[in-house]
Amino acid sequence: MNIEKIRQPFIKIFPGDFSGNTMQRNTPKVLFTTISPVGFTGQQLIAFNEALSEEIGLGKFEEKNLDFLVGNHLPENIQTYATAYAGHQFGNWAGQLGDGRAIVAGEIINNSGKKNEIQWKGAGATPYSRHADGRAVLRSSVREYLMSEAMYHLGVPTTRALSLSFTGENIIRDIMYNGNPQEEKGAVVVRTAESFLRFGHFELLSAQREYDTLQKLSDFTIENYFPEIISEGVEKYKDFFKNICTRTADLMVEWFRVGFVHGVMNTDNMSILGLTIDYGPYSMMDEYELNFTPNTTDLPGRRYAFGNQGQIAQWNLWQLANALHPLIKDEKFLEDTLNQYGTYFWNAHDTMLCKKFGFNDLQDSDEDFFTNWQALMQELHFDYTLFFNQLEKLEAESNLQSLFENTSYSFLDEEKLRKLEDFIKKYTARLHLNTISKEESLALMNAANPKFTLRNYLLYECIEEITLGKTEMLDKLIKALENPYKELYPEFSVKRPGTYDDTTGCSMLSCSS
């Protein structure tokens, strides 16, 4: 691995604390603190993403590189640090937050000139750990490694995972915050992204009235990650905000397309680049339910439920607008842009649904069609992914009960079958309005509807096996998630087994997940 190519431009540009002090504290007027990974002695590699390593310019893995993958014995060219940011958590201002479990190695540029930032997650405490130890357990590390790669192969903008390693430590965690802590295996994930900058980085500087640094950070972000912005002066920052709104809306539409529920959409978990970031108490949709949240901390309000994600993203953009106001100073522009977000989002959302159903364009009557479909899905308890997989197999002579009975989490009695039949008649009539062939319609569906999604119960089973030293299921899941629009393993393309309905880590998770 070409570790010597890693550099740290961020800490050469912005104000920071170079003390290396891990004491958890506020660090006003700085964007980072230099900090060293804690160091481990019993490390063991579980998985390494060689294709990603080659892509970003690190190259092939060698046994000696295991130290780097857990943050041990780093070369002199790497000065590690954690960044400070702020944020709104569950709708409330939380003040300074920061990289509590992430330590930045730096940035690498590949042969094509593309930049990627590299971080360890779980390599020790930082000043932003908020009374925690900065470690990560195997459970959460496997979930981040596999789901970030699953989202990438689904075509959803996301951070990615380079490696997953045991640390050799055991860590005490209370997974459900209910007074029952248990010892778990420790692990470290190395993750990458073009940038890990969040809404919260800009919120922090604005809240502290560090407007010069806010402008400097905005200029840095635009120059490095928004090459499409060529305007100057105030217009540059307006274009910056408009671009972030568009990227964020596009991301939300992709989450709805594949049935992803983030679970904790705080502003500090929102990527400035429109990436899926921070995989905690997430879930892929099993039974379709607009009010579903996988996060126990989000109960009973369900602020971050599946159906709320588009409007919560808009709420978060309002907070970013407030943070960028000192640079833009145009309330009407910000308000108009945020209002336009809603129009853009819903048009993109409904256009996406058209593709899932095989419609070649969006028509005025489709809003009612989609509303009826959502009601049907929830009333008949259909599995989101499996419903569309079966819909692709629909023929004029199809027996609807046999076609859809294994996609519902309830028994399809006569009344439910009648409602399904009524919907299919409406769907068939809507298909006749297409101006493309049946084959072209099916191609739209195939491209929009994955055959495999990484369900929580599969992750649960995989984590259990890895804990026992087995990697057979891990290997199969990696192959499946790398080919989500093919059915490589039919045994994975089934409803969540009933035995997992009330299992912690399958249906509900906590923020420590």
C-alpha positions in Angstrom: 0.0 0.0 0.0 1.2 3.5 -0.9 0.8 5.0 2.5 3.5 7.5 1.8 1.2 9.2 -0.6 -1.2 10.3 2.2 -1.0 14.0 3.0 -2.9 16.4 5.3 -3.8 19.6 3.4 -6.7 20.4 5.8 -4.5 20.9 8.9 -2.2 23.2 6.9 -5.0 25.5 6.0 -7.3 25.8 9.0 -6.8 26.8 12.6 -6.3 23.8 14.9 -5.1 22.5 18.3 -1.8 20.8 17.9 -1.5 19.6 21.5 -2.4 16.0 20.9 -4.4 16.1 24.1 -7.3 13.6 24.2 -9.0 15.2 27.2 -12.7 15.6 26.2 -13.4 19.3 26.1 -14.6 22.3 24.0 -12.0 23.5 21.5 -13.2 27.0 20.5 -11.9 28.7 17.4 -10.4 25.6 15.9 -11.6 23.0 13.3 -9.5 20.1 14.4 -7.2 18.7 17.1 -4.2 16.5 16.3 -4.6 13.2 18.0 -3.0 9.8 17.7 -4.8 6.4 17.4 -4.6 4.5 20.7 -2.7 1.5 19.3 -3.5 -2.2 19.5 -1.5 -5.3 19.9 -3.9 -8.1 19.0 -5.1 -6.9 15.6 -6.5 -9.3 13.0 -7.8 -8.5 9.5 -11.3 -9.6 8.8 -12.0 -8.0 5.4 -10.0 -5.8 3.0 -11.6 -4.0 0.0 -8.8 -4.4 -2.6 -10.8 -2.9 -5.5 -11.4 0.3 -3.5 -7.8 0.4 -2.4 -6.6 0.3 -6.0 -9.2 2.8 -7.1 -8.2 5.5 -4.6 -4.5 5.0 -5.2 -3.4 3.0 -2.1 -2.6 -0.2 -4.0 -2.5 -3.8 -2.9 -2.5 -5.0 0.7 0.6 -6.5 2.2 0.8 -8.2 5.6 2.9 -5.4 7.0 0.0 -2.9 6.2 -2.2 -4.4 8.9 -0.6 -2.0 11.4 -1.8 1.0 9.3 -5.3 -0.4 9.1 -5.7 -0.2 12.9 -3.6 3.0 13.3 -0.4 1.4 14.7 3.2 2.5 14.1 2.3 5.2 11.6 5.0 6.7 9.3 6.2 10.3 9.8 4.3 11.6 6.8 1.0 11.0 8.6 -0.1 13.5 11.2 -3.5 12.3 12.4 -6.3 14.5 13.7 -10.0 14.7 14.6 -12.3 17.5 13.4 -14.7 19.6 15.4 -18.3 20.3 14.3 -21.6 21.2 15.8 -25.2 20.2 15.1 -28.8 19.8 15.8 -29.7 16.5 17.3 -33.3 15.4 17.2 -34.3 19.0 16.4 -32.3 20.6 19.3 -29.1 22.5 19.1 -26.4 20.4 20.7 -23.5 22.8 20.4 -20.0 21.4 19.8 -19.8 17.8 18.8 -17.0 16.4 16.6 -15.3 13.2 15.6 -15.8 11.1 18.7 -14.8 7.8 17.1 -13.2 8.9 13.9 -9.5 9.9 13.5 -8.4 11.2 10.1 -5.3 9.8 8.4 -5.4 12.4 5.7 -6.0 12.5 1.9 -4.8 10.6 -1.0 -5.0 11.5 -4.7 -5.2 8.7 -7.3 -3.7 8.7 -10.8 -6.8 10.4 -12.2 -6.5 13.3 -9.8 -9.4 12.3 -7.6 -9.1 13.0 -3.9 -10.2 10.7 -1.1 -10.0 11.2 2.6 -9.1 8.2 4.8 -10.3 7.8 8.4 -10.2 5.1 11.1 -13.4 4.6 13.0 -12.9 3.0 16.5 -9.2 3.7 16.9 -9.4 5.6 20.2 -10.6 8.7 22.1 -10.5 12.2 20.8 -11.4 15.5 22.6 -14.9 15.1 20.9 -15.7 11.6 22.3 -18.1 13.1 25.0 -17.1 10.9 27.9 -16.7 7.8 25.7 -13.6 5.8 24.8 -13.6 6.3 21.0 -13.5 2.5 20.4 -16.0 0.6 18.2 -17.4 -2.9 18.7 -17.4 -5.6 16.0 -21.2 -5.3 15.7 -21.3 -1.6 14.6 -18.1 -2.0 12.5 -19.4 -4.9 10.4 -22.6 -2.9 9.9 -20.7 0.1 8.6 -18.3 -1.9 6.5 -21.0 -3.9 4.7 -23.8 -1.3 4.4 -21.6 1.5 3.0 -20.4 -0.9 0.3 -23.9 -2.2 -0.3 -25.1 1.4 -0.9 -22.3 2.1 -3.3 -23.1 -0.9 -5.4 -26.8 0.0 -5.3 -25.8 3.3 -6.9 -26.5 5.5 -3.8 -24.0 8.2 -3.0 -22.1 7.1 0.1 -18.9 7.0 2.1 -17.1 3.7 1.5 -15.2 1.1 3.6 -11.6 0.0 3.0 -11.0 -2.5 5.7 -12.4 -4.2 8.8 -10.2 -5.5 11.6 -10.4 -7.0 15.0 -8.4 -4.9 17.6 -7.8 -7.8 20.0 -9.6 -5.8 22.7 -13.0 -6.5 24.4 -15.2 -3.5 25.1 -18.1 -3.0 27.4 -21.3 -1.6 25.8 -24.9 -1.2 26.8 -26.5 -1.8 23.4 -30.0 -0.7 24.3 -29.1 1.8 27.1 -31.2 -0.3 29.5 -28.6 -1.0 32.3 -27.4 -4.3 30.8 -23.8 -3.7 29.6 -22.0 -6.6 28.0 -18.5 -7.3 26.8 -18.1 -7.3 23.0 -15.2 -7.7 20.6 -13.5 -4.5 19.5 -13.0 -3.6 15.8 -11.7 -0.8 13.6 -13.1 0.2 10.2 -11.1 2.3 7.7 -13.5 4.3 5.7 -13.0 6.7 2.8 -14.9 9.5 1.0 -14.1 12.4 -1.1 -14.7 14.4 2.0 -16.3 13.8 5.4 -17.3 17.5 5.8 -20.8 17.9 7.3 -23.4 20.5 7.7 -22.2 20.7 11.3 -18.7 22.0 10.4 -20.3 25.1 8.9 -22.8 25.3 11.8 -20.0 25.4 14.3 -18.1 28.2 12.7 -21.3 30.3 12.2 -22.4 29.7 15.8 -19.0 30.9 17.1 -19.1 33.9 14.7 -15.9 32.7 13.1 -17.0 34.2 9.8 -13.6 34.5 8.2 -12.9 30.8 8.8 -16.5 30.0 7.6 -15.7 31.8 4.3 -12.4 30.0 4.1 -14.0 26.6 4.7 -16.7 27.3 2.1 -14.0 28.4 -0.5 -12.0 25.3 0.3 -15.1 23.0 -0.2 -16.1 24.7 -3.4 -12.6 24.6 -4.9 -12.0 21.0 -4.0 -15.4 19.3 -4.4 -17.7 21.5 -6.5 -15.9 22.1 -9.7 -19.2 23.0 -11.4 -19.3 26.3 -9.5 -17.5 28.9 -11.4 -19.2 32.1 -10.1 -17.5 34.6 -7.9 -18.4 36.8 -4.9 -21.8 36.2 -3.2 -23.1 34.3 -6.2 -20.5 31.6 -5.5 -22.0 31.0 -2.1 -25.5 31.1 -3.4 -24.6 28.5 -6.1 -22.9 26.5 -3.3 -26.1 26.3 -1.2 -28.3 25.5 -4.3 -26.0 22.7 -5.2 -26.0 21.3 -1.7 -29.9 21.4 -1.7 -30.0 19.5 -5.0 -27.5 16.9 -4.0 -29.3 16.4 -0.7 -32.7 16.0 -2.4 -31.2 13.5 -4.9 -29.8 11.5 -2.0 -33.2 11.3 -0.3 -34.8 10.1 -3.5 -32.2 7.3 -3.7 -32.9 6.3 -0.1 -36.6 6.0 -0.9 -35.8 4.1 -4.1 -33.9 1.3 -2.3 -35.8 1.5 1.0 -33.0 2.8 3.2 -33.8 4.3 6.6 -30.9 6.2 8.2 -32.4 6.4 11.7 -30.5 9.4 13.0 -30.6 12.3 10.5 -29.1 14.9 12.8 -27.4 17.8 11.0 -24.0 16.5 12.1 -24.8 13.3 10.2 -25.5 15.2 6.9 -22.7 15.3 4.3 -22.0 18.6 2.6 -21.4 16.5 -0.6 -24.7 14.7 -0.5 -23.3 11.4 0.6 -24.8 8.8 3.0 -22.7 9.1 6.1 -22.5 7.6 9.6 -24.1 4.2 9.5 -25.6 3.6 12.9 -29.1 2.5 13.7 -30.1 2.2 10.0 -32.3 -0.4 8.4 -33.2 -1.5 4.9 -37.0 -1.6 4.6 -38.6 -5.0 5.2 -42.3 -4.5 5.6 -43.3 -1.2 3.9 -44.2 1.3 6.5 -43.9 5.1 6.1 -43.8 5.5 9.9 -41.0 3.0 10.4 -37.9 4.0 12.4 -35.2 1.5 13.3 -33.8 3.7 16.1 -35.0 3.2 19.6 -33.8 6.7 20.5 -36.2 8.0 17.9 -39.2 6.7 19.8 -42.0 7.7 20.3 -41.8 10.7 18.1 -40.4 8.9 15.0 -38.8 12.1 13.8 -36.5 10.2 11.4 -39.1 7.6 10.2 -38.8 6.4 6.6 -41.5 8.7 5.2 -40.1 11.8 7.0 -36.6 11.7 5.5 -37.3 14.1 2.6 -38.8 16.8 4.9 -36.2 16.3 7.6 -33.5 16.8 5.0 -35.2 20.1 4.2 -35.3 21.1 7.9 -31.6 20.3 8.1 -31.0 22.5 5.0 -32.7 25.3 6.8 -30.1 25.0 9.6 -27.4 25.1 7.0 -29.0 28.1 5.4 -28.8 29.9 8.8 -25.1 28.9 9.1 -24.3 30.2 5.6 -26.3 33.4 5.9 -23.3 35.5 7.0 -21.8 34.8 3.6 -25.0 35.1 1.5 -26.9 37.8 3.4 -30.0 37.3 1.3 -33.0 35.9 3.3 -35.3 35.8 0.3 -32.9 33.8 -1.8 -32.4 31.3 1.0 -36.1 31.0 1.6 -36.9 30.6 -2.1 -34.2 28.0 -2.6 -35.5 26.0 0.3 -39.0 26.2 -1.0 -37.8 25.1 -4.4 -36.2 22.1 -2.7 -39.7 20.7 -2.0 -40.8 21.0 -5.6 -37.6 19.5 -6.9 -37.7 16.7 -4.4 -41.2 15.5 -5.0 -40.9 15.7 -8.7 -37.7 13.6 -8.5 -39.3 11.2 -6.0 -42.3 10.6 -8.2 -40.2 10.2 -11.3 -38.2 7.6 -9.4 -41.4 5.7 -8.5 -42.4 5.8 -12.2 -39.2 3.9 -13.0 -39.8 1.4 -10.2 -43.3 0.7 -11.8 -41.9 0.7 -15.3 -43.6 4.0 -16.4 -41.6 6.0 -18.9 -42.9 9.4 -17.8 -44.7 11.1 -14.9 -48.4 11.9 -15.5 -50.8 14.1 -13.5 -52.8 11.1 -12.4 -49.8 9.3 -10.9 -50.0 11.2 -7.6 -53.3 9.4 -6.8 -51.9 6.1 -8.1 -48.9 6.3 -5.8 -51.1 7.3 -2.8 -53.3 4.2 -3.4 -50.2 2.1 -3.8 -48.7 3.3 -0.4 -52.0 2.5 1.3 -52.1 -0.9 -0.2 -48.5 -1.7 0.8 -49.2 -0.7 4.4 -52.6 -2.4 4.7 -51.4 -5.7 3.2 -48.0 -5.5 4.9 -46.0 -6.1 1.8 -42.2 -6.4 1.8 -40.9 -3.3 -0.1 -38.1 -5.0 -2.2 -40.0 -8.3 -2.8 -43.2 -6.6 -3.9 -41.4 -4.9 -6.9 -39.4 -8.1 -7.7 -42.7 -9.9 -8.0 -44.4 -7.1 -9.9 -41.7 -7.5 -12.6 -42.9 -11.1 -13.0 -46.6 -10.1 -13.5 -48.3 -11.5 -16.6 -51.9 -11.3 -17.7 -52.6 -14.9 -16.6 -50.7 -14.6 -13.2 -52.3 -16.0 -10.1 -52.0 -13.0 -7.7 -52.1 -15.1 -4.6 -49.3 -17.4 -5.6 -47.3 -14.5 -7.0 -47.5 -12.2 -4.0 -48.3 -14.5 -0.9 -44.6 -14.7 0.0 -44.1 -11.0 -0.1 -46.6 -10.2 2.6 -46.0 -10.3 6.4 -49.7 -11.1 6.9 -52.1 -13.7 5.4 -53.7 -12.6 2.1 -57.3 -13.4 2.8 -60.1 -12.9 0.3 -60.6 -9.2 1.2 -56.9 -8.4 0.8 -56.7 -10.3 -2.4 -59.6 -8.3 -3.8 -57.9 -5.1 -2.9 -54.7 -6.4 -4.6 -56.7 -7.4 -7.7 -58.2 -3.9 -7.8 -54.8 -2.3 -7.6 -53.3 -4.6 -10.3 -56.1 -3.6 -12.6 -55.2 0.1 -12.1 -51.6 -0.7 -12.6 -52.2 -2.6 -15.8 -54.3 0.3 -17.1 -51.5 2.8 -16.2 -49.0 0.6 -18.1 -51.1 1.0 -21.2 -50.4 4.7 -21.2 -46.7 4.0 -21.7 -45.1 5.0 -25.0 -42.4 2.4 -24.7 -42.4 -1.4 -25.3 -43.0 -3.9 -22.6 -39.3 -4.9 -22.7 -38.2 -1.3 -22.2 -40.6 -0.9 -19.3 -39.2 -4.0 -17.7 -35.7 -2.7 -18.2 -36.6 0.5 -16.3 -37.9 -1.7 -13.4 -34.8 -3.9 -13.4 -32.5 -0.9 -13.1 -34.6 0.7 -10.3 -35.5 -2.3 -8.2 -32.7 -4.3 -6.5 -33.0 -8.0 -6.1 -30.8 -8.0 -3.0 -30.8 -5.6 -0.1 -28.7 -6.0 3.0 -31.4 -6.6 5.6 -30.7 -6.2 9.3 -31.4 -9.9 10.1 -28.7 -10.9 7.6 -26.2 -8.5 9.2 -27.2 -10.0 12.6 -26.5 -13.5 11.4 -23.2 -12.4 9.8 -22.0 -10.7 13.0 -22.8 -13.8 15.0 -20.7 -15.9 12.7 -17.8 -13.5 12.6 -17.8 -13.4 16.4 -17.4 -17.2 16.3 -14.5 -16.9 13.9 -16.4 -17.9 10.7 -16.4 -15.8 7.5 -18.5 -17.9 5.1 -21.6 -15.7 5.4 -19.5 -12.6 5.2 -18.0 -13.7 1.9 -21.4 -14.5 0.5 -22.9 -11.2 1.6 -20.0 -9.3 0.0 -20.7 -11.1 -3.3 -24.4 -10.5 -3.1 -24.1 -6.8 -2.2 -21.6 -6.3 -5.1 -24.3 -7.6 -7.5 -27.6 -6.2 -6.0 -29.5 -6.3 -9.3 -28.9 -10.0 -9.7 -30.3 -12.8 -7.5 -27.0 -14.6 -6.7 -28.3 -16.2 -3.5 -32.1 -16.8 -3.6 -32.0 -17.6 0.1 -31.2 -14.0 0.8 -34.2 -12.7 -1.2 -36.9 -13.6 1.3 -38.9 -11.9 3.9 -37.4 -11.3 7.4 -38.0 -14.6 9.3 -40.6 -14.2 12.1 -38.1 -15.4 14.6 -36.3 -12.1 14.2 -39.3 -9.8 14.7 -38.3 -8.8 18.3 -34.6 -9.5 18.2 -32.4 -6.6 19.1 -30.2 -5.7 16.1 -32.8 -6.9 13.6 -36.0 -4.9 14.0 -34.9 -2.1 16.4 -31.4 -0.7 17.2 -30.0 2.0 19.3 -27.6 4.9 18.4 -24.7 2.7 19.7 -25.4 0.2 17.0 
